[in-house]
Amino acid sequence: MKRSGDSEREKRRKKRRLLQELGDQKIPYRGPSDQGFQQLWDDSYSGLVLRRACSLPAELHCRVQAALLTLRKKGCLLRDLVRVRDRDVFTSVSRALLGEAGHTYRYLDTRLFAIPWHNEDSEVKEQTCCEPGLRAACKALWELNSFFSFDVSQLREGDRLTQCAKVVQETDTKANDEPDVESKNSDDSRNSEGGDSGSRQSEEADTESKHSEEWDVESKHSEEGCSPLKREGEWEIKSKQNSDEEESSLSKVTDAGLEHSEGKCPTLALKTASVKATVVRGELHAPQLKHSSLSGYQTEDKGEPGGCSEPSPLQGFTGSVKFNVTLLNYMDPSAMNQLKEEPYYGMGKMAVGWHHDENLISHLPVAVYSYSCHDDKGESSEGGEKESWRIGLKVAWDIHTPGLTLPLQSGDCYYMRDNLNITHQHCVLAGEAARFSSTHRVAECSTGTLTYIQSRCQEALSNLHTDPETGSQSLATLSPNTMQHCEEIHNEVEFEWLRQYWFQGRRYTRFCSWWSKPMEDLEKDWKLMETVTMLYLAKVEEEGQAGDGRRDLAETLLSALIDRHQQRQTWRDRCHSSLAQTLPPEEAPADRPFWGVDDPGMPLPFDLADIINRVESLLWRM
């Protein structure tokens, strides 16, 4: 099996060869105003789909944008301290993870712990882990997630974009002028943003001479997208309210706890009442978006007079896509120091460098919602007042196919689908306004849920027998294979969960306490695993054990102890690094679990050096 280090070196060699071939020249790229843009999109970037802001329900925009501002105001969006090539660096993007209860998302050696959606899920329903305003904000992002899950699953082969036609004005002359503009904008419609590199490498982001390692990090974790869109002509949003009810329902955003001044929509460049039609690949369809309230994905009116109809779970939904998490990102160009120039195409300043998205189920889509605003009050950037944010795309390891750039207006969404995230890379090109994104994905969670790690704990502790009368503890079996399995789980719990959580996951506790009790329970199980290790050690050191069996046990135990000892030292160094010390106390990493030499409550010492020496000496004598 090829080692990770070998793979990284191979990529760097390949990249250097491409750079040598390129020389000082720039690779061409095309934007919407360039000839051949649409043909390039169709030929080389067909996995990208754009949905223009005005083709989404207006009330959905209101809820989502108010939710993003609420999360920002409450301080929930934080920079991550991540690991790149054995160095800790801060992300320039502030972010938070929302998703299914008990889910996590791992990137750049960092595990993010999801704040629950706070939908009607029974696991969360009875808990009061968040205050009402935050719960309402999380639920709004769940509504967007439900919209995307439904919308993406309606796409058919060949769908490229859905977008709003220009508003038909009173004069036919103006109406005739604007479709051309829109069709041109629709060409920019294929957008994508990205997050993290599956191999934790972005081939370009590594370039030694063109940009720094700190910038490379950003190329691997941003907003991500890879998803299908909806079927041609089948998107219909049915109005369930009259215009008076719409006005009432928009004001209810504030009542629901989404903190925004006067309950107004943060963006509405959408001018809901004036939207007349949606263009799907050049065909007009009347969506009646005027007073929509998420009914496009089958919500139920609960009959509250003058209020918003709350979204219900999708009725009869049989699609294969269900986004389980969203990574929220906040980028303020004025606060992002030394934005790097895009080095290969000359596309402009990069907020997030070239990358593939990481830790996703292969070939499943990613959906991204983009919201630009001037300030925390939610004033949107409209009318070309500020330079827009753009997405850049390129074919990976290819300096011959032109790149693609697509401007994003506030409220636009895009999907990356099929294998686009595997065969292509994407970057985020900075605009002038501050920008939020909500990047919905199907994270690979086979080893990343609370349910999973709890089941692993049960497996490891099934080998620990406690006498009900005396309370004495013993091992059910001394098989080396069982020992190896138990010790692997022991290390997984400590380093993939407990230390990850205390390094940065616990900083969300002041907003949401959902993870507090589960992590306490995991720590109790981990402490019992320390007892299991102690019992194995006692058996290894016990005289009179059969020679070969004892040696097998000793070698297996030694390997686990060395790994544990080294990882503990690495995590200690990370927690006490100079960067970690710059964080405020409520955000700073905690070196936990940690205990002193004479702690009577712990069966083994924290520092395992002496025990490792004892086992090594024992093996020498065998």
SEZA-146841 format. One line per field, with one value per residue (C-alpha): residue number from 1; x, y, z. Coordinates in nm, 2 decimals. Example, Ala and Ser with C-alpha at 12.3 -4.5 7.8 and 13.67 -1.06 7.14 Angstrom:
% residues 2
k	1; 2
px	1.23; 1.37
py	-0.45; -0.11
pz	0.78; 0.71
//
This chain:
% residues 622
k	1; 2; 3; 4; 5; 6; 7; 8; 9; 10; 11; 12; 13; 14; 15; 16; 17; 18; 19; 20; 21; 22; 23; 24; 25; 26; 27; 28; 29; 30; 31; 32; 33; 34; 35; 36; 37; 38; 39; 40; 41; 42; 43; 44; 45; 46; 47; 48; 49; 50; 51; 52; 53; 54; 55; 56; 57; 58; 59; 60; 61; 62; 63; 64; 65; 66; 67; 68; 69; 70; 71; 72; 73; 74; 75; 76; 77; 78; 79; 80; 81; 82; 83; 84; 85; 86; 87; 88; 89; 90; 91; 92; 93; 94; 95; 96; 97; 98; 99; 100; 101; 102; 103; 104; 105; 106; 107; 108; 109; 110; 111; 112; 113; 114; 115; 116; 117; 118; 119; 120; 121; 122; 123; 124; 125; 126; 127; 128; 129; 130; 131; 132; 133; 134; 135; 136; 137; 138; 139; 140; 141; 142; 143; 144; 145; 146; 147; 148; 149; 150; 151; 152; 153; 154; 155; 156; 157; 158; 159; 160; 161; 162; 163; 164; 165; 166; 167; 168; 169; 170; 171; 172; 173; 174; 175; 176; 177; 178; 179; 180; 181; 182; 183; 184; 185; 186; 187; 188; 189; 190; 191; 192; 193; 194; 195; 196; 197; 198; 199; 200; 201; 202; 203; 204; 205; 206; 207; 208; 209; 210; 211; 212; 213; 214; 215; 216; 217; 218; 219; 220; 221; 222; 223; 224; 225; 226; 227; 228; 229; 230; 231; 232; 233; 234; 235; 236; 237; 238; 239; 240; 241; 242; 243; 244; 245; 246; 247; 248; 249; 250; 251; 252; 253; 254; 255; 256; 257; 258; 259; 260; 261; 262; 263; 264; 265; 266; 267; 268; 269; 270; 271; 272; 273; 274; 275; 276; 277; 278; 279; 280; 281; 282; 283; 284; 285; 286; 287; 288; 289; 290; 291; 292; 293; 294; 295; 296; 297; 298; 299; 300; 301; 302; 303; 304; 305; 306; 307; 308; 309; 310; 311; 312; 313; 314; 315; 316; 317; 318; 319; 320; 321; 322; 323; 324; 325; 326; 327; 328; 329; 330; 331; 332; 333; 334; 335; 336; 337; 338; 339; 340; 341; 342; 343; 344; 345; 346; 347; 348; 349; 350; 351; 352; 353; 354; 355; 356; 357; 358; 359; 360; 361; 362; 363; 364; 365; 366; 367; 368; 369; 370; 371; 372; 373; 374; 375; 376; 377; 378; 379; 380; 381; 382; 383; 384; 385; 386; 387; 388; 389; 390; 391; 392; 393; 394; 395; 396; 397; 398; 399; 400; 401; 402; 403; 404; 405; 406; 407; 408; 409; 410; 411; 412; 413; 414; 415; 416; 417; 418; 419; 420; 421; 422; 423; 424; 425; 426; 427; 428; 429; 430; 431; 432; 433; 434; 435; 436; 437; 438; 439; 440; 441; 442; 443; 444; 445; 446; 447; 448; 449; 450; 451; 452; 453; 454; 455; 456; 457; 458; 459; 460; 461; 462; 463; 464; 465; 466; 467; 468; 469; 470; 471; 472; 473; 474; 475; 476; 477; 478; 479; 480; 481; 482; 483; 484; 485; 486; 487; 488; 489; 490; 491; 492; 493; 494; 495; 496; 497; 498; 499; 500; 501; 502; 503; 504; 505; 506; 507; 508; 509; 510; 511; 512; 513; 514; 515; 516; 517; 518; 519; 520; 521; 522; 523; 524; 525; 526; 527; 528; 529; 530; 531; 532; 533; 534; 535; 536; 537; 538; 539; 540; 541; 542; 543; 544; 545; 546; 547; 548; 549; 550; 551; 552; 553; 554; 555; 556; 557; 558; 559; 560; 561; 562; 563; 564; 565; 566; 567; 568; 569; 570; 571; 572; 573; 574; 575; 576; 577; 578; 579; 580; 581; 582; 583; 584; 585; 586; 587; 588; 589; 590; 591; 592; 593; 594; 595; 596; 597; 598; 599; 600; 601; 602; 603; 604; 605; 606; 607; 608; 609; 610; 611; 612; 613; 614; 615; 616; 617; 618; 619; 620; 621; 622
px	0.00; 0.14; 0.20; 0.06; 0.40; 0.49; 0.16; 0.23; 0.58; 0.45; 0.19; 0.46; 0.68; 0.39; 0.31; 0.67; 0.67; 0.35; 0.49; 0.81; 0.60; 0.39; 0.69; 0.60; 0.29; -0.06; -0.32; -0.62; -0.96; -1.30; -1.58; -1.94; -1.84; -1.58; -1.65; -1.67; -1.76; -2.08; -1.92; -1.63; -1.88; -2.07; -1.76; -1.53; -1.74; -2.07; -2.09; -2.15; -2.50; -2.61; -2.95; -3.00; -3.12; -3.46; -3.56; -3.56; -3.85; -3.82; -3.91; -3.64; -3.39; -3.52; -3.49; -3.15; -2.99; -3.13; -3.00; -2.65; -2.65; -2.77; -2.49; -2.24; -2.37; -2.36; -2.00; -2.06; -1.84; -1.48; -1.15; -1.02; -0.67; -0.59; -0.29; -0.11; 0.22; 0.29; 0.22; -0.07; -0.22; -0.54; -0.80; -0.86; -1.23; -1.45; -1.69; -1.92; -2.07; -2.44; -2.60; -2.76; -2.74; -2.42; -2.25; -1.90; -1.70; -1.32; -1.08; -0.71; -0.66; -0.95; -1.28; -1.57; -1.87; -2.20; -2.45; -2.78; -3.02; -3.30; -3.56; -3.84; -3.59; -3.69; -3.33; -3.31; -3.67; -3.68; -3.34; -3.28; -2.91; -2.94; -3.12; -3.43; -3.26; -2.99; -3.23; -3.44; -3.13; -3.02; -3.37; -3.36; -3.04; -3.22; -3.50; -3.23; -3.08; -3.42; -3.47; -3.13; -3.19; -3.51; -3.39; -3.07; -3.25; -3.48; -3.19; -3.17; -2.87; -2.79; -2.94; -2.71; -2.88; -3.19; -3.22; -3.46; -3.56; -3.53; -3.84; -4.08; -4.11; -4.41; -4.26; -4.21; -3.90; -3.71; -3.84; -3.70; -3.36; -3.30; -3.33; -3.00; -2.83; -2.98; -2.89; -2.53; -2.54; -2.69; -2.37; -2.19; -2.42; -2.21; -2.05; -1.87; -1.69; -1.48; -1.35; -1.09; -0.87; -0.94; -0.57; -0.52; -0.33; -0.44; -0.21; -0.18; -0.21; 0.12; 0.33; 0.64; 0.74; 0.39; 0.22; 0.28; 0.18; -0.06; -0.25; -0.23; -0.43; -0.71; -0.71; -0.83; -1.11; -1.37; -1.72; -1.78; -2.01; -2.07; -2.43; -2.71; -2.99; -3.35; -3.54; -3.60; -3.93; -4.04; -3.96; -4.28; -4.33; -4.70; -4.82; -5.02; -5.05; -5.18; -4.96; -5.09; -4.98; -4.64; -4.58; -4.68; -4.47; -4.16; -4.20; -4.23; -3.86; -3.78; -4.05; -3.89; -3.57; -3.37; -3.21; -3.24; -3.35; -3.73; -3.76; -3.69; -3.52; -3.15; -3.10; -3.42; -3.28; -3.54; -3.83; -4.05; -4.37; -4.21; -4.05; -4.24; -4.06; -3.78; -3.55; -3.45; -3.20; -3.37; -3.73; -3.97; -4.17; -4.40; -4.32; -4.55; -4.27; -4.45; -4.55; -4.38; -4.30; -4.09; -4.39; -4.17; -4.05; -4.39; -4.44; -4.76; -4.96; -5.02; -5.30; -5.15; -5.33; -5.10; -4.79; -4.53; -4.61; -4.34; -4.15; -4.23; -4.02; -4.03; -4.35; -4.30; -3.93; -3.75; -3.44; -3.10; -2.94; -2.97; -2.72; -2.62; -2.41; -2.35; -2.02; -2.09; -1.83; -1.79; -1.53; -1.46; -1.20; -1.11; -1.01; -0.83; -0.46; -0.25; -0.49; -0.29; -0.32; -0.44; -0.11; -0.19; -0.46; -0.44; -0.80; -0.75; -0.73; -0.81; -1.00; -0.98; -0.72; -0.74; -0.86; -1.08; -1.35; -1.26; -1.43; -1.73; -1.92; -1.78; -2.00; -2.27; -2.33; -2.25; -2.48; -2.37; -2.57; -2.39; -2.49; -2.30; -2.36; -2.20; -2.22; -2.37; -2.70; -2.74; -2.73; -2.67; -2.44; -2.66; -2.65; -2.28; -2.20; -1.92; -1.71; -1.88; -1.74; -1.65; -1.59; -1.29; -1.28; -1.01; -0.94; -0.70; -0.34; -0.43; -0.27; -0.42; -0.80; -0.89; -1.02; -1.37; -1.48; -1.84; -1.96; -2.21; -2.48; -2.62; -2.86; -2.72; -2.67; -2.47; -2.42; -2.12; -2.24; -2.12; -1.74; -1.67; -1.51; -1.28; -1.16; -1.16; -1.05; -1.22; -1.12; -1.31; -1.21; -1.27; -1.52; -1.54; -1.84; -1.84; -1.98; -2.14; -2.18; -2.36; -2.20; -2.42; -2.27; -2.30; -2.01; -1.85; -1.96; -1.90; -1.65; -1.77; -2.10; -2.16; -2.35; -2.05; -1.80; -2.03; -2.07; -1.69; -1.66; -1.91; -1.69; -1.37; -1.53; -1.70; -1.36; -1.37; -1.55; -1.65; -1.74; -2.08; -2.00; -1.64; -1.62; -1.29; -1.21; -1.06; -1.02; -1.26; -0.99; -0.61; -0.61; -0.35; -0.61; -0.86; -0.60; -0.50; -0.87; -0.93; -0.62; -0.70; -1.04; -0.87; -0.65; -0.94; -1.16; -0.87; -0.73; -1.01; -1.28; -1.17; -0.87; -1.03; -1.32; -1.12; -0.88; -1.15; -1.49; -1.57; -1.56; -1.92; -2.04; -2.12; -2.36; -2.49; -2.44; -2.56; -2.21; -2.13; -2.30; -2.19; -1.83; -1.85; -1.98; -1.70; -1.44; -1.58; -1.56; -1.21; -1.10; -1.23; -1.01; -0.72; -0.81; -0.82; -0.47; -0.34; -0.48; -0.31; 0.02; -0.01; -0.06; 0.24; 0.46; 0.33; 0.58; 0.47; 0.28; 0.34; 0.64; 0.50; 0.16; 0.32; 0.56; 0.27; 0.08; 0.39; 0.46; 0.10; 0.08; 0.41; 0.30; -0.02; 0.16; 0.43; 0.16; -0.04; 0.27; 0.37; 0.02; -0.02; 0.30; 0.19; -0.14; 0.03; 0.26; -0.04; -0.23; 0.07; 0.18; 0.23; -0.07; -0.30; -0.18; -0.32; -0.68; -0.91; -0.96; -1.31; -1.17; -0.83; -0.75; -0.76; -0.50; -0.75; -0.74; -0.44; -0.35; -0.05; 0.19; 0.03; -0.34; -0.51; -0.81; -0.61; -0.49; -0.19; 0.03; -0.01; 0.35; 0.40; 0.78; 0.87; 0.61; 0.73; 1.09; 0.97; 0.79; 1.09; 1.32; 1.09; 1.09; 1.47; 1.48; 1.24
py	0.00; 0.34; 0.56; 0.91; 1.07; 0.89; 1.01; 1.37; 1.36; 1.22; 1.50; 1.76; 1.61; 1.61; 1.97; 2.08; 1.93; 2.11; 2.44; 2.39; 2.33; 2.64; 2.87; 3.23; 3.21; 3.22; 2.96; 3.12; 3.13; 3.25; 3.44; 3.50; 3.80; 3.59; 3.42; 3.05; 3.06; 2.85; 2.60; 2.56; 2.51; 2.25; 2.06; 2.07; 2.18; 2.00; 1.88; 2.24; 2.37; 2.72; 2.82; 3.19; 3.36; 3.46; 3.10; 3.02; 3.09; 3.45; 3.35; 3.08; 3.36; 3.56; 3.28; 3.16; 3.51; 3.61; 3.28; 3.34; 3.69; 3.55; 3.29; 3.56; 3.80; 3.53; 3.46; 3.10; 3.14; 3.08; 3.03; 2.67; 2.58; 2.30; 2.08; 2.10; 1.92; 1.89; 2.25; 2.42; 2.72; 2.92; 2.92; 3.26; 3.17; 3.16; 2.86; 2.64; 2.29; 2.22; 1.89; 1.57; 1.52; 1.34; 1.39; 1.52; 1.63; 1.58; 1.79; 1.87; 1.65; 1.84; 1.70; 1.94; 1.85; 1.95; 2.18; 1.99; 2.12; 2.15; 2.02; 1.80; 1.51; 1.33; 1.31; 1.69; 1.79; 1.74; 1.90; 2.26; 2.26; 2.60; 2.92; 2.99; 3.23; 2.99; 2.70; 2.90; 2.99; 2.62; 2.52; 2.77; 2.61; 2.27; 2.41; 2.51; 2.17; 2.01; 2.23; 2.13; 1.76; 1.77; 2.01; 1.82; 1.49; 1.63; 1.69; 1.50; 1.44; 1.75; 2.00; 2.30; 2.59; 2.74; 3.11; 3.40; 3.60; 3.97; 4.13; 4.22; 4.60; 4.81; 4.88; 4.60; 4.77; 4.72; 4.37; 4.28; 4.43; 4.24; 3.87; 3.89; 4.02; 3.74; 3.47; 3.60; 3.59; 3.25; 3.14; 3.23; 3.02; 2.72; 2.78; 2.59; 2.63; 2.41; 2.29; 2.04; 1.81; 1.45; 1.37; 1.68; 1.82; 2.07; 2.02; 2.39; 2.51; 2.35; 2.55; 2.65; 2.96; 3.10; 3.10; 3.02; 2.71; 2.92; 3.00; 2.63; 2.55; 2.76; 2.58; 2.27; 2.38; 2.62; 2.59; 2.29; 2.18; 1.88; 1.82; 1.77; 2.01; 1.98; 1.86; 2.09; 2.27; 2.07; 2.32; 2.47; 2.67; 2.69; 2.98; 2.90; 3.26; 3.59; 3.90; 4.01; 3.67; 3.70; 4.03; 3.88; 3.58; 3.78; 3.97; 3.64; 3.57; 3.80; 3.64; 3.30; 3.42; 3.50; 3.82; 4.08; 4.44; 4.49; 4.13; 4.24; 4.02; 4.08; 4.07; 4.09; 4.20; 3.95; 4.19; 3.89; 4.04; 4.13; 3.79; 3.66; 3.35; 3.11; 3.01; 2.65; 2.61; 2.88; 2.78; 2.99; 2.84; 3.02; 2.93; 3.18; 3.25; 3.56; 3.46; 3.13; 2.98; 2.67; 2.50; 2.41; 2.12; 2.02; 2.20; 2.19; 2.50; 2.45; 2.70; 2.98; 3.30; 3.53; 3.33; 3.14; 2.78; 2.58; 2.33; 1.97; 1.67; 1.59; 1.41; 1.10; 1.19; 0.90; 1.07; 0.93; 1.25; 1.36; 1.61; 1.53; 1.84; 2.19; 2.38; 2.75; 2.99; 3.37; 3.56; 3.93; 4.05; 4.35; 4.13; 3.87; 3.97; 3.93; 3.76; 3.58; 3.63; 3.33; 3.21; 3.01; 3.20; 3.55; 3.53; 3.78; 3.77; 3.43; 3.39; 3.01; 2.84; 2.56; 2.23; 1.93; 1.89; 1.64; 1.36; 1.33; 1.03; 0.99; 1.10; 1.25; 1.63; 1.93; 2.23; 2.58; 2.89; 3.22; 3.54; 3.87; 4.16; 4.49; 4.45; 4.25; 4.42; 4.22; 4.50; 4.32; 4.40; 4.48; 4.66; 4.62; 4.85; 4.62; 4.37; 4.03; 3.71; 3.45; 3.08; 2.96; 2.61; 2.41; 2.06; 1.90; 1.85; 2.01; 2.33; 2.31; 2.33; 2.70; 2.77; 2.91; 3.19; 3.25; 3.56; 3.50; 3.74; 3.74; 3.45; 3.24; 2.87; 2.62; 2.25; 2.04; 1.69; 1.37; 1.34; 1.71; 1.73; 1.44; 1.54; 1.92; 2.17; 2.49; 2.81; 3.11; 3.45; 3.74; 4.01; 4.33; 4.27; 4.03; 3.69; 3.39; 3.05; 2.74; 2.43; 2.12; 1.79; 1.42; 1.37; 1.03; 0.94; 0.57; 0.64; 0.99; 0.97; 0.95; 0.62; 0.47; 0.55; 0.44; 0.10; 0.08; 0.15; -0.14; -0.37; -0.28; -0.30; -0.63; -0.78; -0.63; -0.84; -0.69; -0.92; -0.81; -0.91; -0.80; -0.54; -0.68; -0.66; -0.91; -0.98; -1.21; -1.32; -1.28; -1.33; -1.10; -1.02; -0.92; -0.71; -0.53; -0.46; -0.32; -0.10; 0.03; 0.14; 0.29; 0.51; 0.60; 0.72; 0.92; 1.08; 1.10; 1.20; 1.32; 1.52; 1.65; 1.77; 1.94; 2.09; 2.29; 2.12; 2.23; 2.60; 2.56; 2.46; 2.82; 2.82; 2.46; 2.20; 1.90; 1.73; 1.79; 1.47; 1.24; 1.35; 1.29; 0.94; 0.87; 0.98; 0.74; 0.46; 0.56; 0.55; 0.19; 0.12; 0.25; -0.03; -0.28; -0.18; -0.20; -0.56; -0.65; -0.51; -0.71; -1.03; -0.95; -0.89; -1.19; -1.47; -1.82; -1.72; -1.94; -1.82; -1.76; -1.64; -1.40; -1.26; -1.20; -1.01; -0.81; -0.71; -0.62; -0.41; -0.24; -0.12; 0.03; 0.20; 0.36; 0.50; 0.63; 0.79; 0.97; 1.10; 1.23; 1.43; 1.56; 1.68; 1.83; 2.03; 2.15; 2.26; 2.46; 2.60; 2.97; 3.00; 2.82; 3.06; 3.36; 3.24; 3.37; 3.13; 3.03; 2.92; 2.80; 2.42; 2.22; 1.95; 1.69; 1.41; 1.49; 1.38; 1.40; 1.12; 1.04; 1.06; 0.78; 0.78; 0.67; 0.31; 0.41; 0.72; 0.98; 0.95; 0.60; 0.61; 0.40; 0.14; 0.12; 0.07; -0.21; -0.40; -0.35; -0.49; -0.79; -0.87; -0.86; -1.12; -1.35
pz	0.00; -0.10; 0.21; 0.24; 0.24; -0.09; -0.24; -0.14; -0.28; -0.61; -0.63; -0.57; -0.84; -1.08; -1.00; -1.05; -1.39; -1.48; -1.35; -1.55; -1.87; -1.79; -1.73; -1.68; -1.88; -1.75; -1.84; -2.01; -1.84; -1.93; -1.76; -1.87; -2.09; -2.29; -2.61; -2.58; -2.21; -2.24; -2.47; -2.23; -1.94; -2.13; -2.25; -1.95; -1.64; -1.70; -1.34; -1.22; -1.18; -1.08; -0.93; -0.93; -0.62; -0.76; -0.83; -0.46; -0.23; -0.09; 0.26; 0.25; 0.18; 0.47; 0.72; 0.60; 0.58; 0.92; 1.06; 0.93; 1.08; 1.41; 1.42; 1.33; 1.60; 1.87; 1.79; 1.67; 1.36; 1.46; 1.29; 1.32; 1.43; 1.18; 1.10; 0.77; 0.70; 1.08; 1.15; 1.31; 1.12; 1.16; 0.88; 0.74; 0.71; 1.02; 1.03; 1.22; 1.15; 1.17; 1.10; 1.21; 1.58; 1.68; 1.34; 1.29; 0.99; 0.97; 0.76; 0.80; 1.10; 1.27; 1.38; 1.39; 1.61; 1.46; 1.63; 1.57; 1.31; 1.58; 1.35; 1.48; 1.53; 1.86; 1.96; 2.00; 2.04; 2.42; 2.48; 2.57; 2.47; 2.29; 2.36; 2.14; 1.90; 1.82; 1.78; 1.54; 1.34; 1.32; 1.21; 0.93; 0.80; 0.82; 0.60; 0.35; 0.38; 0.31; 0.01; -0.13; -0.07; -0.26; -0.54; -0.61; -0.64; -0.91; -1.16; -1.48; -1.70; -1.89; -1.65; -1.63; -1.46; -1.33; -1.30; -1.28; -1.59; -1.55; -1.41; -1.68; -1.65; -1.76; -2.10; -2.34; -2.47; -2.14; -2.10; -2.44; -2.35; -2.03; -2.12; -2.31; -2.00; -1.80; -2.05; -2.03; -1.65; -1.67; -1.83; -1.52; -1.35; -1.28; -0.95; -0.70; -0.39; -0.20; 0.11; 0.18; -0.01; 0.02; 0.02; 0.23; -0.07; -0.31; -0.60; -0.67; -0.32; -0.24; -0.49; -0.32; -0.50; -0.57; -0.23; 0.13; 0.33; 0.53; 0.21; 0.11; 0.41; 0.30; -0.03; 0.15; 0.37; 0.25; 0.13; -0.07; -0.34; -0.56; -0.64; -0.89; -0.94; -1.04; -1.34; -1.63; -1.59; -1.29; -1.02; -0.91; -0.60; -0.50; -0.31; 0.00; 0.14; 0.02; 0.01; 0.36; 0.50; 0.34; 0.51; 0.84; 0.79; 0.71; 1.04; 1.21; 1.14; 1.43; 1.65; 1.58; 1.74; 1.42; 1.54; 1.26; 1.28; 1.23; 1.10; 0.74; 0.49; 0.50; 0.13; -0.06; -0.39; -0.49; -0.50; -0.46; -0.59; -0.92; -1.02; -1.31; -1.44; -1.42; -1.70; -1.72; -2.01; -2.20; -2.13; -1.93; -1.65; -1.42; -1.06; -0.88; -0.64; -0.52; -0.17; -0.14; 0.19; 0.13; -0.03; -0.32; -0.12; 0.02; 0.34; 0.53; 0.64; 1.01; 1.01; 1.22; 1.13; 0.94; 1.02; 0.83; 0.75; 0.92; 0.70; 0.75; 0.66; 0.29; 0.20; -0.01; -0.07; -0.23; -0.36; -0.29; -0.17; 0.19; 0.30; 0.66; 0.75; 0.64; 0.69; 0.74; 0.64; 0.69; 0.50; 0.54; 0.28; 0.49; 0.78; 0.57; 0.57; 0.26; 0.03; -0.24; -0.61; -0.80; -0.94; -1.25; -1.44; -1.30; -1.18; -0.89; -0.51; -0.35; -0.03; -0.06; -0.27; -0.52; -0.36; -0.38; -0.10; 0.16; 0.35; 0.12; -0.01; -0.36; -0.66; -0.43; -0.47; -0.27; -0.25; -0.16; -0.07; -0.10; 0.08; 0.05; 0.28; 0.37; 0.74; 1.03; 0.98; 0.67; 0.42; 0.09; -0.19; -0.48; -0.81; -0.87; -0.58; -0.49; -0.68; -0.66; -0.53; -0.79; -0.81; -1.00; -1.15; -1.33; -1.45; -1.20; -1.33; -1.66; -1.79; -2.13; -2.06; -1.98; -1.63; -1.56; -1.33; -1.23; -1.04; -0.75; -0.66; -0.31; -0.26; -0.55; -0.50; -0.69; -0.70; -0.79; -0.90; -1.05; -1.02; -1.05; -0.71; -0.80; -1.15; -1.09; -0.84; -0.73; -0.55; -0.41; -0.55; -0.31; -0.37; -0.17; 0.05; 0.35; 0.25; 0.42; 0.26; 0.37; 0.21; 0.23; 0.18; 0.24; 0.47; 0.50; 0.85; 0.88; 1.16; 1.24; 1.44; 1.82; 1.76; 1.59; 1.86; 2.14; 1.97; 1.95; 2.32; 2.39; 2.18; 2.37; 2.71; 2.64; 2.73; 3.08; 3.34; 3.67; 3.96; 4.09; 4.44; 4.49; 4.22; 4.11; 3.74; 3.50; 3.13; 2.95; 2.71; 2.66; 2.28; 2.12; 1.84; 2.10; 2.28; 1.95; 1.88; 2.23; 2.22; 1.88; 2.00; 2.31; 2.09; 1.86; 2.15; 2.30; 1.99; 1.74; 1.99; 2.34; 2.24; 1.92; 2.13; 2.40; 2.14; 1.98; 1.99; 2.34; 2.25; 2.12; 2.47; 2.55; 2.26; 2.26; 2.53; 2.32; 2.31; 2.68; 2.83; 2.54; 2.58; 2.96; 2.90; 2.64; 2.89; 3.15; 2.89; 2.80; 3.17; 3.18; 2.88; 3.08; 3.33; 3.04; 2.94; 3.30; 3.32; 2.99; 3.12; 3.44; 3.24; 3.02; 3.33; 3.52; 3.55; 3.45; 3.13; 2.83; 2.63; 2.28; 2.39; 2.64; 2.37; 2.13; 2.40; 2.49; 2.13; 2.06; 2.38; 2.31; 1.97; 2.11; 2.40; 2.17; 1.95; 2.24; 2.40; 2.08; 2.01; 2.36; 2.32; 1.98; 2.13; 2.43; 2.19; 1.99; 2.30; 2.42; 2.09; 2.04; 1.81; 2.06; 2.33; 2.13; 2.16; 2.44; 2.73; 2.61; 2.27; 2.37; 2.34; 2.66; 2.72; 2.82; 2.94; 3.15; 3.50; 3.73; 3.83; 4.16; 4.06; 4.25; 4.02; 3.71; 3.67; 3.45; 3.43; 3.16; 3.05; 2.93; 2.88; 3.18; 3.10; 2.74; 2.87; 3.10; 2.82; 2.58; 2.85; 2.90; 2.53; 2.53; 2.80; 2.63
//
